[in-house]
Amino acid sequence: MCSVALTSEGQVLEHYENYEGRTHSTLLSAMIRDVMHYARSREITIDAVAVSIGPGSYTGLRIGLSEAKGLAFGMNVPLIGVNTLQLLTVTAQFSHFVDDENVRYAPMIDARRMEVYTAVYDAALHEVMPPQPLIIDEAAYEQQLAQGRLMLFGDGSEKARQVITHPNAEFLGPIKPVAVNMLALSEKAWREKDFIDVAYSTPLYLKDFKATKPKNLLISHADR
């Protein structure tokens, strides 16, 4: 997902979204340009820049944070980092009302094969299980599931649906992290002055990047 939004006082003023894959390098700058044009044309002053800092795609996170840093530095405004797992959780809470204060939430971001980036939060967004890469098998979330209802969601939840069969596991589907849903967490960070360093902040990768070699290498040579 690639998205940008302009928000103010709990309202979304303008936003752009694209779901066609890894498009950050070609679309993000244009989306930001259009949002900034909207703000300038209405004489709106930007007070802060918020960016999702991961976990997620290595390339997408680097591009997004670089753009956000450039904006914050250029406008001399604070930079807010939003945890993508918390963003997914807030989105799930807003879109699926659960009348149970003891319910817990497990956002799941696909990390290839049977691995996901995940965490567990309670209804007040307190951290029950810290963000981590997790291999999905029958024992995944065993401790949390034993304690009551656990909502599982995000693009990593679909491959877990056939593996995790505990009766307390409830699947909400592939909820997406988009900029318009960053509003609540961003405004909370703004009120609490919870900012990240414009120069030295880094994405939340959770595990080191490993470059892979292509399976087939073809070297062609033509004699002259």
N, C-alpha and C positions, 0 to 999 in steps of 0.2 A: 504493500500500500504506500502511496505517496500522496500527502495531503498538506494543505496550508489553510489556516483560518485566522480571521481578525475578529476578536471578541472584546466586549466592553460591558462591565456591570452585569455579568451573567447572561448577556445576549450575544449571539453570533451575528456579526454584521456582514461578513463575506467569507466564502470558503470555496476551495477547489479540491477535488479528489480524483485519484486515478487508481484503478485496480488491475492494470494490465501487466503486472510483473515488475521487473527491476528497471524502473523508468526514472529513478531519482536524478541521474546525471543529465537527462535531457529535459525533464519537466519541472523540477523543483524551482530552479531560478526563475522560470517564466511565471510560475504560480506566485512566487514571492513578489515579483515585479508587479503583477496585476493587483495583488492585495495592497501593496504600498501605494499604487496609483489611486486605488479606491480611498485610502486613508488621506492622502494629500489633497485629493479633489474635494474632500469634505472637511479639510483642515482638522483632521484627527491627529492628536499627539500620541505617539507610541511611548508607553511607560516601561515596557519590558518585553523581552523575547523569550518564549518557552519552546523547548525542543524535547522530543522523546529521546532518552539516552540509552535505551536498550533494556534487556537483551533483544537481539534480532539479527538481521543481516549485517555482516561486517561492513560491506560496502555502503549500504544504505545508511547505517549509523554514522559512518565517517563523513559522508556527504552532507547529511542533515546537520550534524554538529558543526561542521565547518561553515556552512551557510549561516547558521544561527549565531556563531561567534562573530562572523563578519558583520552581520546586522547589528548585534549588540555593541560591538566596538565602534562601528561607524556612527551609531546614534547616541553612543555614550549612555546606554541604559543597562539595567541588570539582566543577567541571563539565568533562566530557570530550567532545571533539568527534571523531566518527568519520567519516572520509572515506567517502562512499557507494561510490565506485569501489573502494576497498580492501575494503570490506565485501563487495561482490559477488565480488571475487577470492578472499577467504578462503572464502566460501560455495561457490564453484566448486571450490576445492581440497579442501574437506571432502567434497563430494558426488560428485566425479569424480577418482578417484585416477589420477595419471599418473606412471608410473615413468620419468621423464626429467628430470634436473636442469637441462637446458638449455631446457625448454619455457618459453614466455612466455604471459602472460595479458592479454587486452584486454577489459575490461568495457565494455559499451556501454549507455548510458541514452538512450532515445528523446528527441530534442529537436525533433520534428516534421519533416515532409518527409523529406529524405534526410540530415539532420544528426543527430549523436549527441554526447553528452558521453562522453569516453573517456580512457583512459590505457593504458600498457602497463607491466606489472610482471614481474619474473622470479619464480622459484619461492620465493625468500626475501622477496618483497614489496618488493624494491628497485625504485625508479622508473626505468624504461627510457625511457619517453616521458611527459612531464608531463601532468597533466590539462588538457584543452582541448576546445573544440567542434570537430567534424570533419565535413566533407561526405563522405559515403560514395560512392566511385566505384571504378573498377578499380585506381586507383593508391593507394588508402587502405592504410596500414600496409605500404607497399611495402618499406621498409628492414627492418622487423622480420620480414616474411615471408621475405625473402631469407636471413635468418640461421637459420631453422629453424622448428619447429612453433609455431604461434600459436593459442591457444584464444580463441575469440570467444563472448561470452555476454551475457546481459542482455536487456531488452525492446527494445533497439535492434538486436539481432543478426539478427532475422528479416528485416528489410528489406535487410540486407547480404548475406544468404545467396545471393541470385541475382546479386549484383553482384561480390562478391569470390570468384573461382574459382581462386585460387592453390592448388597442391597442399599447401602447408604450412598452409593455413587449416582449422581444425577447429571446428565450431559445436557448442556445448554446450546451446544453447536459452535460453529466457527465465528465467534464474535471478533470483529476487526478493530484494531487500534487506529483511530483517525483523529485528526487535529481538533475537530469540533468538540470531541469528548474530553479533550485535555483541559477544558475550561475550569471545571471545579478544582482539580488538583493545582492548576496554575495559579488561580486566584487565592487558594489557601497558602501556597508558597509565597505569593506576593505579600499577603497580610502578615505572614510570619517572617518576612525578609529572609527566606530560605533560598539563597542564590548560589550558583556555582561559578567557578573562576572562568572568566572569559578567555584567558590565555592558556591555562594549564589543565582544564577539565578534560576528561576522556570518556568515551562510551563505556557502558556496562556490558562487557563482552561475555563474562562468566567463564569462558574458556579461551585458551590461546588459539589464534588463527593458524591453520595448517594448510599450506599450499599443496595441491595434488597435481600429479602428472597425468596428462591425457593417456587413455588406455592404448591408443594406437598412434604411433609416430611414423609419418611417411616422408622420406627424403627423396626428392626427385632430382635426377641429374641428366643433363642432355649433353652429349659430346658435340663439339663443334668441328 
